[in-house]
Amino acid sequence: MKTMTVETVVENLDNTIKGKEYFLITLKGETPKDFADKLAIKAAIHFLNINIEELQKIRDDVASING
């Protein structure tokens, strides 16, 4: 089994954050088909923003391990 370095974890978090930011941009460009669709898009945007913020905090904490 390969050991994961702190740098690899930071890189993986960076890639995950970038992917979620791209998805967020895509969602913001969506045109809702109806009210339910509008609510679903709005909820997804809200939760993605929270998730991205938390991942950035985790990324910063992990990156600080190496100083």
All heavy atoms as TSV, in Angstrom:
chain	resi	resn	atom	element	x	y	z
A	1	MET	N	N	0.839	-1.175	0.000
A	1	MET	CA	C	0.000	0.000	0.000
A	1	MET	C	C	0.886	1.241	0.000
A	1	MET	O	O	1.864	1.330	0.725
A	1	MET	CB	C	-0.904	0.001	1.240
A	1	MET	CG	C	-1.791	1.219	1.260
A	1	MET	SD	S	-2.682	1.577	2.794
A	1	MET	CE	C	-3.495	0.090	3.194
A	2	LYS	N	N	0.520	2.221	-0.849
A	2	LYS	CA	C	1.297	3.444	-0.963
A	2	LYS	C	C	0.895	4.428	0.145
A	2	LYS	O	O	-0.273	4.612	0.436
A	2	LYS	CB	C	1.046	4.081	-2.329
A	2	LYS	CG	C	1.902	5.275	-2.608
A	2	LYS	CD	C	1.657	5.800	-3.999
A	2	LYS	CE	C	2.500	7.038	-4.208
A	2	LYS	NZ	N	2.261	7.656	-5.503
A	3	THR	N	N	1.904	5.050	0.758
A	3	THR	CA	C	1.650	6.050	1.793
A	3	THR	C	C	1.364	7.388	1.144
A	3	THR	O	O	2.049	7.798	0.210
A	3	THR	CB	C	2.887	6.179	2.718
A	3	THR	OG1	O	3.181	4.903	3.260
A	3	THR	CG2	C	2.624	7.160	3.832
A	4	MET	N	N	0.336	8.069	1.644
A	4	MET	CA	C	-0.039	9.362	1.091
A	4	MET	C	C	0.687	10.467	1.875
A	4	MET	O	O	0.706	10.451	3.098
A	4	MET	CB	C	-1.554	9.550	1.192
A	4	MET	CG	C	-2.065	10.696	0.369
A	4	MET	SD	S	-3.851	10.811	0.336
A	4	MET	CE	C	-4.284	9.488	-0.737
A	5	THR	N	N	1.270	11.404	1.152
A	5	THR	CA	C	1.967	12.514	1.796
A	5	THR	C	C	0.990	13.665	2.037
A	5	THR	O	O	-0.098	13.714	1.454
A	5	THR	CB	C	3.117	13.025	0.909
A	5	THR	OG1	O	2.542	13.592	-0.281
A	5	THR	CG2	C	4.095	11.922	0.554
A	6	VAL	N	N	1.409	14.587	2.869
A	6	VAL	CA	C	0.606	15.785	3.125
A	6	VAL	C	C	0.406	16.559	1.823
A	6	VAL	O	O	-0.691	17.056	1.541
A	6	VAL	CB	C	1.277	16.679	4.203
A	6	VAL	CG1	C	0.569	18.012	4.328
A	6	VAL	CG2	C	1.308	15.965	5.545
A	7	GLU	N	N	1.443	16.607	1.012
A	7	GLU	CA	C	1.359	17.325	-0.262
A	7	GLU	C	C	0.302	16.703	-1.174
A	7	GLU	O	O	-0.440	17.403	-1.855
A	7	GLU	CB	C	2.717	17.349	-0.973
A	7	GLU	CG	C	3.764	18.194	-0.290
A	7	GLU	CD	C	4.443	17.486	0.888
A	7	GLU	OE1	O	4.293	16.249	1.057
A	7	GLU	OE2	O	5.115	18.186	1.662
A	8	THR	N	N	0.236	15.379	-1.172
A	8	THR	CA	C	-0.758	14.681	-1.989
A	8	THR	C	C	-2.169	14.980	-1.494
A	8	THR	O	O	-3.083	15.204	-2.292
A	8	THR	CB	C	-0.510	13.154	-1.974
A	8	THR	OG1	O	0.806	12.900	-2.451
A	8	THR	CG2	C	-1.511	12.420	-2.828
A	9	VAL	N	N	-2.352	14.999	-0.193
A	9	VAL	CA	C	-3.671	15.316	0.385
A	9	VAL	C	C	-4.070	16.738	0.005
A	9	VAL	O	O	-5.209	16.983	-0.408
A	9	VAL	CB	C	-3.670	15.121	1.916
A	9	VAL	CG1	C	-4.986	15.596	2.528
A	9	VAL	CG2	C	-3.407	13.672	2.281
A	10	VAL	N	N	-3.144	17.677	0.117
A	10	VAL	CA	C	-3.427	19.071	-0.252
A	10	VAL	C	C	-3.789	19.157	-1.735
A	10	VAL	O	O	-4.757	19.833	-2.114
A	10	VAL	CB	C	-2.236	19.998	0.095
A	10	VAL	CG1	C	-2.423	21.383	-0.507
A	10	VAL	CG2	C	-2.057	20.092	1.604
A	11	GLU	N	N	-3.036	18.468	-2.572
A	11	GLU	CA	C	-3.315	18.472	-4.011
A	11	GLU	C	C	-4.699	17.871	-4.305
A	11	GLU	O	O	-5.453	18.404	-5.118
A	11	GLU	CB	C	-2.234	17.678	-4.747
A	11	GLU	CG	C	-2.382	17.695	-6.250
A	11	GLU	CD	C	-1.263	16.930	-6.948
A	11	GLU	OE1	O	-0.126	16.937	-6.443
A	11	GLU	OE2	O	-1.558	16.326	-7.989
A	12	ASN	N	N	-5.027	16.779	-3.621
A	12	ASN	CA	C	-6.341	16.163	-3.807
A	12	ASN	C	C	-7.464	17.102	-3.361
A	12	ASN	O	O	-8.497	17.194	-4.024
A	12	ASN	CB	C	-6.437	14.842	-3.046
A	12	ASN	CG	C	-5.601	13.754	-3.672
A	12	ASN	OD1	O	-5.186	13.850	-4.830
A	12	ASN	ND2	N	-5.338	12.703	-2.917
A	13	LEU	N	N	-7.258	17.787	-2.256
A	13	LEU	CA	C	-8.259	18.757	-1.788
A	13	LEU	C	C	-8.390	19.910	-2.777
A	13	LEU	O	O	-9.507	20.354	-3.072
A	13	LEU	CB	C	-7.895	19.265	-0.388
A	13	LEU	CG	C	-8.161	18.281	0.750
A	13	LEU	CD1	C	-7.424	18.713	2.013
A	13	LEU	CD2	C	-9.645	18.136	1.009
A	14	ASP	N	N	-7.267	20.397	-3.302
A	14	ASP	CA	C	-7.310	21.468	-4.312
A	14	ASP	C	C	-8.135	21.033	-5.525
A	14	ASP	O	O	-8.973	21.797	-6.020
A	14	ASP	CB	C	-5.902	21.855	-4.768
A	14	ASP	CG	C	-5.152	22.699	-3.750
A	14	ASP	OD1	O	-5.802	23.339	-2.896
A	14	ASP	OD2	O	-3.907	22.717	-3.821
A	15	ASN	N	N	-7.902	19.811	-5.993
A	15	ASN	CA	C	-8.630	19.304	-7.153
A	15	ASN	C	C	-10.122	19.144	-6.855
A	15	ASN	O	O	-10.970	19.444	-7.698
A	15	ASN	CB	C	-8.045	17.977	-7.631
A	15	ASN	CG	C	-6.683	18.156	-8.262
A	15	ASN	OD1	O	-6.368	19.207	-8.805
A	15	ASN	ND2	N	-5.854	17.131	-8.182
A	16	THR	N	N	-10.437	18.675	-5.657
A	16	THR	CA	C	-11.836	18.526	-5.256
A	16	THR	C	C	-12.526	19.883	-5.197
A	16	THR	O	O	-13.646	20.049	-5.688
A	16	THR	CB	C	-11.931	17.819	-3.889
A	16	THR	OG1	O	-11.321	16.530	-3.991
A	16	THR	CG2	C	-13.372	17.673	-3.434
A	17	ILE	N	N	-11.853	20.859	-4.618
A	17	ILE	CA	C	-12.411	22.215	-4.519
A	17	ILE	C	C	-12.636	22.794	-5.913
A	17	ILE	O	O	-13.699	23.363	-6.194
A	17	ILE	CB	C	-11.496	23.122	-3.671
A	17	ILE	CG1	C	-11.525	22.674	-2.202
A	17	ILE	CG2	C	-11.897	24.592	-3.802
A	17	ILE	CD1	C	-10.428	23.267	-1.338
A	18	LYS	N	N	-11.662	22.643	-6.795
A	18	LYS	CA	C	-11.807	23.154	-8.167
A	18	LYS	C	C	-12.998	22.511	-8.875
A	18	LYS	O	O	-13.748	23.186	-9.578
A	18	LYS	CB	C	-10.527	22.911	-8.969
A	18	LYS	CG	C	-9.397	23.832	-8.595
A	18	LYS	CD	C	-8.135	23.489	-9.367
A	18	LYS	CE	C	-6.962	24.265	-8.818
A	18	LYS	NZ	N	-5.682	23.816	-9.355
A	19	GLY	N	N	-13.168	21.220	-8.701
A	19	GLY	CA	C	-14.291	20.520	-9.310
A	19	GLY	C	C	-15.628	21.017	-8.797
A	19	GLY	O	O	-16.578	21.223	-9.567
A	20	LYS	N	N	-15.704	21.242	-7.503
A	20	LYS	CA	C	-16.945	21.746	-6.909
A	20	LYS	C	C	-17.209	23.199	-7.322
A	20	LYS	O	O	-18.356	23.581	-7.539
A	20	LYS	CB	C	-16.914	21.591	-5.395
A	20	LYS	CG	C	-17.048	20.137	-4.976
A	20	LYS	CD	C	-16.961	19.950	-3.483
A	20	LYS	CE	C	-17.003	18.484	-3.128
A	20	LYS	NZ	N	-18.339	17.968	-2.922
A	21	GLU	N	N	-16.147	23.994	-7.440
A	21	GLU	CA	C	-16.317	25.375	-7.909
A	21	GLU	C	C	-16.824	25.400	-9.354
A	21	GLU	O	O	-17.679	26.222	-9.699
A	21	GLU	CB	C	-15.002	26.143	-7.782
A	21	GLU	CG	C	-14.644	26.467	-6.353
A	21	GLU	CD	C	-13.249	27.057	-6.179
A	21	GLU	OE1	O	-12.365	26.815	-7.032
A	21	GLU	OE2	O	-13.059	27.752	-5.170
A	22	TYR	N	N	-16.327	24.485	-10.173
A	22	TYR	CA	C	-16.795	24.394	-11.557
A	22	TYR	C	C	-18.274	24.004	-11.593
A	22	TYR	O	O	-19.066	24.579	-12.341
A	22	TYR	CB	C	-15.953	23.377	-12.342
A	22	TYR	CG	C	-16.433	23.199	-13.758
A	22	TYR	CD1	C	-16.115	24.146	-14.727
A	22	TYR	CD2	C	-17.215	22.109	-14.112
A	22	TYR	CE1	C	-16.571	23.997	-16.031
A	22	TYR	CE2	C	-17.676	21.959	-15.412
A	22	TYR	CZ	C	-17.352	22.908	-16.365
A	22	TYR	OH	O	-17.809	22.766	-17.642
A	23	PHE	N	N	-18.636	23.026	-10.774
A	23	PHE	CA	C	-20.028	22.600	-10.699
A	23	PHE	C	C	-20.912	23.748	-10.221
A	23	PHE	O	O	-22.020	23.950	-10.724
A	23	PHE	CB	C	-20.159	21.381	-9.786
A	23	PHE	CG	C	-21.545	20.809	-9.714
A	23	PHE	CD1	C	-22.289	20.582	-10.861
A	23	PHE	CD2	C	-22.108	20.483	-8.499
A	23	PHE	CE1	C	-23.567	20.046	-10.794
A	23	PHE	CE2	C	-23.380	19.950	-8.418
A	23	PHE	CZ	C	-24.110	19.727	-9.566
A	24	LEU	N	N	-20.420	24.533	-9.264
A	24	LEU	CA	C	-21.164	25.680	-8.751
A	24	LEU	C	C	-21.422	26.698	-9.865
A	24	LEU	O	O	-22.546	27.195	-10.016
A	24	LEU	CB	C	-20.387	26.325	-7.599
A	24	LEU	CG	C	-21.029	27.489	-6.878
A	24	LEU	CD1	C	-22.340	27.083	-6.227
A	24	LEU	CD2	C	-20.079	28.034	-5.821
A	25	ILE	N	N	-20.409	26.986	-10.644
A	25	ILE	CA	C	-20.564	27.914	-11.779
A	25	ILE	C	C	-21.604	27.376	-12.761
A	25	ILE	O	O	-22.459	28.118	-13.255
A	25	ILE	CB	C	-19.209	28.151	-12.474
A	25	ILE	CG1	C	-18.296	28.967	-11.566
A	25	ILE	CG2	C	-19.391	28.841	-13.818
A	25	ILE	CD1	C	-16.841	28.999	-12.014
A	26	THR	N	N	-21.528	26.078	-13.013
A	26	THR	CA	C	-22.483	25.442	-13.929
A	26	THR	C	C	-23.909	25.563	-13.391
A	26	THR	O	O	-24.831	25.918	-14.127
A	26	THR	CB	C	-22.122	23.953	-14.125
A	26	THR	OG1	O	-20.788	23.870	-14.621
A	26	THR	CG2	C	-23.070	23.278	-15.088
A	27	LEU	N	N	-24.077	25.295	-12.107
A	27	LEU	CA	C	-25.409	25.394	-11.505
A	27	LEU	C	C	-25.961	26.812	-11.569
A	27	LEU	O	O	-27.150	27.012	-11.821
A	27	LEU	CB	C	-25.367	24.954	-10.038
A	27	LEU	CG	C	-25.559	23.483	-9.749
A	27	LEU	CD1	C	-25.442	23.231	-8.252
A	27	LEU	CD2	C	-26.893	22.979	-10.254
A	28	LYS	N	N	-25.092	27.788	-11.330
A	28	LYS	CA	C	-25.541	29.191	-11.357
A	28	LYS	C	C	-26.003	29.592	-12.751
A	28	LYS	O	O	-26.797	30.520	-12.894
A	28	LYS	CB	C	-24.425	30.114	-10.862
A	28	LYS	CG	C	-24.203	30.016	-9.367
A	28	LYS	CD	C	-23.109	30.956	-8.916
A	28	LYS	CE	C	-22.931	30.909	-7.407
A	28	LYS	NZ	N	-21.878	31.811	-6.930
A	29	GLY	N	N	-25.549	28.893	-13.772
A	29	GLY	CA	C	-25.949	29.188	-15.140
A	29	GLY	C	C	-27.190	28.431	-15.595
A	29	GLY	O	O	-27.683	28.649	-16.701
A	30	GLU	N	N	-27.684	27.546	-14.738
A	30	GLU	CA	C	-28.863	26.743	-15.087
A	30	GLU	C	C	-30.125	27.602	-15.092
A	30	GLU	O	O	-30.288	28.499	-14.277
A	30	GLU	CB	C	-29.061	25.612	-14.080
A	30	GLU	CG	C	-28.099	24.476	-14.230
A	30	GLU	CD	C	-28.354	23.647	-15.472
A	30	GLU	OE1	O	-29.511	23.307	-15.748
A	30	GLU	OE2	O	-27.371	23.354	-16.168
A	31	THR	N	N	-31.008	27.294	-16.015
A	31	THR	CA	C	-32.324	27.931	-16.060
A	31	THR	C	C	-33.336	26.926	-15.520
A	31	THR	O	O	-33.536	25.868	-16.132
A	31	THR	CB	C	-32.696	28.327	-17.505
A	31	THR	OG1	O	-31.674	29.191	-18.021
A	31	THR	CG2	C	-34.037	29.017	-17.568
A	32	PRO	N	N	-33.965	27.261	-14.384
A	32	PRO	CA	C	-34.933	26.315	-13.808
A	32	PRO	C	C	-36.142	26.116	-14.731
A	32	PRO	O	O	-36.596	27.055	-15.373
A	32	PRO	CB	C	-35.361	26.980	-12.505
A	32	PRO	CG	C	-34.582	28.226	-12.357
A	32	PRO	CD	C	-33.817	28.461	-13.598
A	33	LYS	N	N	-36.629	24.880	-14.763
A	33	LYS	CA	C	-37.778	24.550	-15.601
A	33	LYS	C	C	-39.095	24.873	-14.900
A	33	LYS	O	O	-40.094	25.135	-15.535
A	33	LYS	CB	C	-37.726	23.083	-15.989
A	33	LYS	CG	C	-36.527	22.744	-16.869
A	33	LYS	CD	C	-36.313	21.244	-16.954
A	33	LYS	CE	C	-35.018	20.889	-17.640
A	33	LYS	NZ	N	-33.821	21.355	-17.006
A	34	ASP	N	N	-39.059	24.806	-13.569
A	34	ASP	CA	C	-40.252	25.101	-12.776
A	34	ASP	C	C	-39.820	25.485	-11.360
A	34	ASP	O	O	-38.624	25.569	-11.068
A	34	ASP	CB	C	-41.216	23.903	-12.767
A	34	ASP	CG	C	-40.550	22.605	-12.302
A	34	ASP	OD1	O	-39.602	22.665	-11.494
A	34	ASP	OD2	O	-40.984	21.531	-12.750
A	35	PHE	N	N	-40.801	25.704	-10.487
A	35	PHE	CA	C	-40.502	26.156	-9.134
A	35	PHE	C	C	-39.686	25.123	-8.356
A	35	PHE	O	O	-38.738	25.470	-7.651
A	35	PHE	CB	C	-41.806	26.475	-8.388
A	35	PHE	CG	C	-41.581	27.021	-7.011
A	35	PHE	CD1	C	-41.044	28.288	-6.829
A	35	PHE	CD2	C	-41.893	26.256	-5.897
A	35	PHE	CE1	C	-40.825	28.797	-5.552
A	35	PHE	CE2	C	-41.668	26.758	-4.619
A	35	PHE	CZ	C	-41.144	28.030	-4.448
A	36	ALA	N	N	-40.040	23.846	-8.494
A	36	ALA	CA	C	-39.309	22.789	-7.785
A	36	ALA	C	C	-37.857	22.743	-8.251
A	36	ALA	O	O	-36.937	22.572	-7.440
A	36	ALA	CB	C	-39.993	21.439	-8.000
A	37	ASP	N	N	-37.655	22.898	-9.538
A	37	ASP	CA	C	-36.313	22.916	-10.098
A	37	ASP	C	C	-35.529	24.105	-9.545
A	37	ASP	O	O	-34.353	23.989	-9.193
A	37	ASP	CB	C	-36.407	22.985	-11.624
A	37	ASP	CG	C	-35.137	22.560	-12.328
A	37	ASP	OD1	O	-34.412	21.699	-11.782
A	37	ASP	OD2	O	-34.873	23.082	-13.420
A	38	LYS	N	N	-36.190	25.250	-9.444
A	38	LYS	CA	C	-35.549	26.453	-8.902
A	38	LYS	C	C	-35.106	26.222	-7.460
A	38	LYS	O	O	-33.989	26.589	-7.076
A	38	LYS	CB	C	-36.514	27.636	-8.976
A	38	LYS	CG	C	-35.936	28.922	-8.467
A	38	LYS	CD	C	-36.927	30.069	-8.611
A	38	LYS	CE	C	-36.324	31.363	-8.083
A	38	LYS	NZ	N	-37.208	32.507	-8.282
A	39	LEU	N	N	-35.979	25.595	-6.664
A	39	LEU	CA	C	-35.634	25.310	-5.263
A	39	LEU	C	C	-34.471	24.326	-5.165
A	39	LEU	O	O	-33.578	24.496	-4.326
A	39	LEU	CB	C	-36.842	24.751	-4.525
A	39	LEU	CG	C	-37.945	25.742	-4.175
A	39	LEU	CD1	C	-39.091	25.027	-3.469
A	39	LEU	CD2	C	-37.419	26.875	-3.311
A	40	ALA	N	N	-34.481	23.321	-6.017
A	40	ALA	CA	C	-33.403	22.323	-5.998
A	40	ALA	C	C	-32.066	22.956	-6.358
A	40	ALA	O	O	-31.048	22.686	-5.711
A	40	ALA	CB	C	-33.731	21.184	-6.964
A	41	ILE	N	N	-32.064	23.808	-7.374
A	41	ILE	CA	C	-30.830	24.480	-7.786
A	41	ILE	C	C	-30.335	25.399	-6.680
A	41	ILE	O	O	-29.151	25.420	-6.344
A	41	ILE	CB	C	-31.042	25.247	-9.109
A	41	ILE	CG1	C	-31.248	24.269	-10.259
A	41	ILE	CG2	C	-29.865	26.179	-9.401
A	41	ILE	CD1	C	-31.726	24.911	-11.556
A	42	LYS	N	N	-31.275	26.149	-6.092
A	42	LYS	CA	C	-30.911	27.081	-5.013
A	42	LYS	C	C	-30.313	26.320	-3.815
A	42	LYS	O	O	-29.311	26.736	-3.231
A	42	LYS	CB	C	-32.134	27.872	-4.593
A	42	LYS	CG	C	-31.844	29.047	-3.728
A	42	LYS	CD	C	-33.084	29.908	-3.537
A	42	LYS	CE	C	-32.725	31.154	-2.775
A	42	LYS	NZ	N	-33.799	32.125	-2.720
A	43	ALA	N	N	-30.919	25.182	-3.459
A	43	ALA	CA	C	-30.415	24.378	-2.341
A	43	ALA	C	C	-29.032	23.804	-2.664
A	43	ALA	O	O	-28.135	23.828	-1.815
A	43	ALA	CB	C	-31.393	23.249	-2.023
A	44	ALA	N	N	-28.867	23.304	-3.888
A	44	ALA	CA	C	-27.572	22.743	-4.280
A	44	ALA	C	C	-26.480	23.807	-4.234
A	44	ALA	O	O	-25.367	23.548	-3.757
A	44	ALA	CB	C	-27.668	22.132	-5.676
A	45	ILE	N	N	-26.783	25.011	-4.704
A	45	ILE	CA	C	-25.821	26.117	-4.661
A	45	ILE	C	C	-25.449	26.437	-3.221
A	45	ILE	O	O	-24.274	26.602	-2.890
A	45	ILE	CB	C	-26.382	27.352	-5.395
A	45	ILE	CG1	C	-26.398	27.110	-6.904
A	45	ILE	CG2	C	-25.582	28.614	-5.047
A	45	ILE	CD1	C	-27.144	28.168	-7.712
A	46	HIS	N	N	-26.455	26.500	-2.360
A	46	HIS	CA	C	-26.215	26.808	-0.946
A	46	HIS	C	C	-25.287	25.761	-0.305
A	46	HIS	O	O	-24.300	26.113	0.339
A	46	HIS	CB	C	-27.553	26.870	-0.203
A	46	HIS	CG	C	-27.422	27.085	1.263
A	46	HIS	ND1	N	-27.074	28.308	1.802
A	46	HIS	CD2	C	-27.577	26.237	2.302
A	46	HIS	CE1	C	-27.025	28.197	3.128
A	46	HIS	NE2	N	-27.325	26.949	3.450
A	47	PHE	N	N	-25.608	24.490	-0.508
A	47	PHE	CA	C	-24.805	23.439	0.108
A	47	PHE	C	C	-23.417	23.328	-0.514
A	47	PHE	O	O	-22.446	23.030	0.188
A	47	PHE	CB	C	-25.541	22.098	0.070
A	47	PHE	CG	C	-26.669	22.041	1.064
A	47	PHE	CD1	C	-27.978	21.968	0.634
A	47	PHE	CD2	C	-26.429	22.091	2.427
A	47	PHE	CE1	C	-29.030	21.937	1.543
A	47	PHE	CE2	C	-27.460	22.062	3.358
A	47	PHE	CZ	C	-28.771	21.980	2.902
A	48	LEU	N	N	-23.295	23.589	-1.798
A	48	LEU	CA	C	-21.966	23.589	-2.425
A	48	LEU	C	C	-21.098	24.701	-1.847
A	48	LEU	O	O	-19.905	24.493	-1.602
A	48	LEU	CB	C	-22.087	23.766	-3.938
A	48	LEU	CG	C	-22.141	22.500	-4.765
A	48	LEU	CD1	C	-22.429	22.828	-6.217
A	48	LEU	CD2	C	-20.852	21.715	-4.659
A	49	ASN	N	N	-21.680	25.877	-1.646
A	49	ASN	CA	C	-20.920	26.984	-1.039
A	49	ASN	C	C	-20.399	26.595	0.338
A	49	ASN	O	O	-19.232	26.841	0.666
A	49	ASN	CB	C	-21.782	28.244	-0.952
A	49	ASN	CG	C	-21.849	29.007	-2.244
A	49	ASN	OD1	O	-20.851	29.128	-2.953
A	49	ASN	ND2	N	-23.003	29.534	-2.578
A	50	ILE	N	N	-21.261	25.978	1.142
A	50	ILE	CA	C	-20.844	25.533	2.480
A	50	ILE	C	C	-19.746	24.485	2.363
A	50	ILE	O	O	-18.729	24.548	3.063
A	50	ILE	CB	C	-22.049	24.975	3.266
A	50	ILE	CG1	C	-23.020	26.110	3.614
A	50	ILE	CG2	C	-21.585	24.252	4.529
A	50	ILE	CD1	C	-24.346	25.638	4.174
A	51	ASN	N	N	-19.931	23.510	1.469
A	51	ASN	CA	C	-18.964	22.430	1.302
A	51	ASN	C	C	-17.611	22.952	0.852
A	51	ASN	O	O	-16.566	22.549	1.375
A	51	ASN	CB	C	-19.525	21.399	0.327
A	51	ASN	CG	C	-18.680	20.159	0.244
A	51	ASN	OD1	O	-18.186	19.831	-0.828
A	51	ASN	ND2	N	-18.514	19.456	1.361
A	52	ILE	N	N	-17.611	23.861	-0.100
A	52	ILE	CA	C	-16.360	24.448	-0.599
A	52	ILE	C	C	-15.646	25.195	0.521
A	52	ILE	O	O	-14.430	25.050	0.698
A	52	ILE	CB	C	-16.622	25.363	-1.807
A	52	ILE	CG1	C	-17.052	24.536	-3.017
A	52	ILE	CG2	C	-15.398	26.215	-2.135
A	52	ILE	CD1	C	-17.632	25.342	-4.164
A	53	GLU	N	N	-16.397	25.957	1.289
A	53	GLU	CA	C	-15.805	26.711	2.403
A	53	GLU	C	C	-15.163	25.763	3.420
A	53	GLU	O	O	-14.042	26.000	3.881
A	53	GLU	CB	C	-16.902	27.549	3.067
A	53	GLU	CG	C	-16.402	28.510	4.113
A	53	GLU	CD	C	-17.545	29.366	4.663
A	53	GLU	OE1	O	-18.233	30.013	3.861
A	53	GLU	OE2	O	-17.724	29.354	5.892
A	54	GLU	N	N	-15.853	24.688	3.755
A	54	GLU	CA	C	-15.310	23.723	4.712
A	54	GLU	C	C	-14.080	23.009	4.150
A	54	GLU	O	O	-13.102	22.803	4.866
A	54	GLU	CB	C	-16.388	22.700	5.111
A	54	GLU	CG	C	-17.492	23.286	5.961
A	54	GLU	CD	C	-16.996	23.857	7.272
A	54	GLU	OE1	O	-16.159	23.216	7.942
A	54	GLU	OE2	O	-17.443	24.957	7.635
A	55	LEU	N	N	-14.128	22.631	2.886
A	55	LEU	CA	C	-12.968	21.982	2.266
A	55	LEU	C	C	-11.758	22.908	2.242
A	55	LEU	O	O	-10.628	22.459	2.440
A	55	LEU	CB	C	-13.305	21.517	0.844
A	55	LEU	CG	C	-14.176	20.271	0.740
A	55	LEU	CD1	C	-14.654	20.080	-0.693
A	55	LEU	CD2	C	-13.434	19.042	1.228
A	56	GLN	N	N	-11.981	24.197	2.014
A	56	GLN	CA	C	-10.872	25.153	2.024
A	56	GLN	C	C	-10.255	25.261	3.415
A	56	GLN	O	O	-9.032	25.341	3.553
A	56	GLN	CB	C	-11.348	26.513	1.531
A	56	GLN	CG	C	-11.608	26.533	0.039
A	56	GLN	CD	C	-12.308	27.786	-0.447
A	56	GLN	OE1	O	-13.014	28.457	0.297
A	56	GLN	NE2	N	-12.127	28.087	-1.726
A	57	LYS	N	N	-11.090	25.217	4.447
A	57	LYS	CA	C	-10.570	25.247	5.819
A	57	LYS	C	C	-9.749	23.993	6.113
A	57	LYS	O	O	-8.675	24.075	6.715
A	57	LYS	CB	C	-11.725	25.367	6.818
A	57	LYS	CG	C	-12.392	26.717	6.818
A	57	LYS	CD	C	-13.570	26.736	7.778
A	57	LYS	CE	C	-14.338	28.038	7.687
A	57	LYS	NZ	N	-15.540	28.022	8.527
A	58	ILE	N	N	-10.270	22.842	5.689
A	58	ILE	CA	C	-9.544	21.582	5.890
A	58	ILE	C	C	-8.227	21.616	5.129
A	58	ILE	O	O	-7.176	21.243	5.658
A	58	ILE	CB	C	-10.401	20.381	5.446
A	58	ILE	CG1	C	-11.605	20.216	6.369
A	58	ILE	CG2	C	-9.569	19.102	5.379
A	58	ILE	CD1	C	-12.677	19.273	5.847
A	59	ARG	N	N	-8.271	22.104	3.885
A	59	ARG	CA	C	-7.067	22.209	3.063
A	59	ARG	C	C	-6.017	23.071	3.746
A	59	ARG	O	O	-4.845	22.727	3.799
A	59	ARG	CB	C	-7.431	22.772	1.686
A	59	ARG	CG	C	-6.278	22.795	0.712
A	59	ARG	CD	C	-6.025	24.234	0.280
A	59	ARG	NE	N	-4.893	24.296	-0.614
A	59	ARG	CZ	C	-3.681	24.699	-0.231
A	59	ARG	NH1	N	-3.438	25.055	0.991
A	59	ARG	NH2	N	-2.696	24.743	-1.087
A	60	ASP	N	N	-6.448	24.221	4.276
A	60	ASP	CA	C	-5.522	25.125	4.964
A	60	ASP	C	C	-4.933	24.474	6.213
A	60	ASP	O	O	-3.739	24.620	6.486
A	60	ASP	CB	C	-6.218	26.437	5.325
A	60	ASP	CG	C	-6.570	27.262	4.107
A	60	ASP	OD1	O	-6.032	27.003	3.009
A	60	ASP	OD2	O	-7.407	28.192	4.266
A	61	ASP	N	N	-5.757	23.731	6.952
A	61	ASP	CA	C	-5.268	23.034	8.145
A	61	ASP	C	C	-4.237	21.973	7.779
A	61	ASP	O	O	-3.190	21.859	8.406
A	61	ASP	CB	C	-6.424	22.393	8.910
A	61	ASP	CG	C	-7.278	23.380	9.677
A	61	ASP	OD1	O	-6.838	24.553	9.849
A	61	ASP	OD2	O	-8.382	23.004	10.106
A	62	VAL	N	N	-4.532	21.205	6.747
A	62	VAL	CA	C	-3.613	20.146	6.313
A	62	VAL	C	C	-2.316	20.770	5.800
A	62	VAL	O	O	-1.222	20.306	6.138
A	62	VAL	CB	C	-4.260	19.242	5.244
A	62	VAL	CG1	C	-3.239	18.300	4.648
A	62	VAL	CG2	C	-5.430	18.471	5.832
A	63	ALA	N	N	-2.428	21.830	5.018
A	63	ALA	CA	C	-1.235	22.487	4.462
A	63	ALA	C	C	-0.348	23.054	5.577
A	63	ALA	O	O	0.877	23.091	5.427
A	63	ALA	CB	C	-1.645	23.588	3.494
A	64	SER	N	N	-0.948	23.459	6.681
A	64	SER	CA	C	-0.166	24.037	7.780
A	64	SER	C	C	0.655	22.997	8.535
A	64	SER	O	O	1.555	23.358	9.295
A	64	SER	CB	C	-1.080	24.796	8.746
A	64	SER	OG	O	-1.843	23.893	9.533
A	65	ILE	N	N	0.370	21.738	8.315
A	65	ILE	CA	C	1.123	20.665	8.984
A	65	ILE	C	C	2.603	20.751	8.606
A	65	ILE	O	O	3.472	20.551	9.439
A	65	ILE	CB	C	0.550	19.278	8.636
A	65	ILE	CG1	C	-0.823	19.120	9.276
A	65	ILE	CG2	C	1.491	18.167	9.070
A	65	ILE	CD1	C	-1.571	17.872	8.849
A	66	ASN	N	N	2.874	21.068	7.363
A	66	ASN	CA	C	4.262	21.184	6.899
A	66	ASN	C	C	4.885	22.522	7.212
A	66	ASN	O	O	6.068	22.729	6.990
A	66	ASN	CB	C	4.357	20.902	5.394
A	66	ASN	CG	C	4.431	19.425	5.120
A	66	ASN	OD1	O	4.511	18.620	6.027
A	66	ASN	ND2	N	4.380	19.066	3.863
A	67	GLY	N	N	4.057	23.457	7.671
A	67	GLY	CA	C	4.589	24.767	8.020
A	67	GLY	C	C	4.723	25.610	6.889
A	67	GLY	O	O	4.851	26.366	6.222
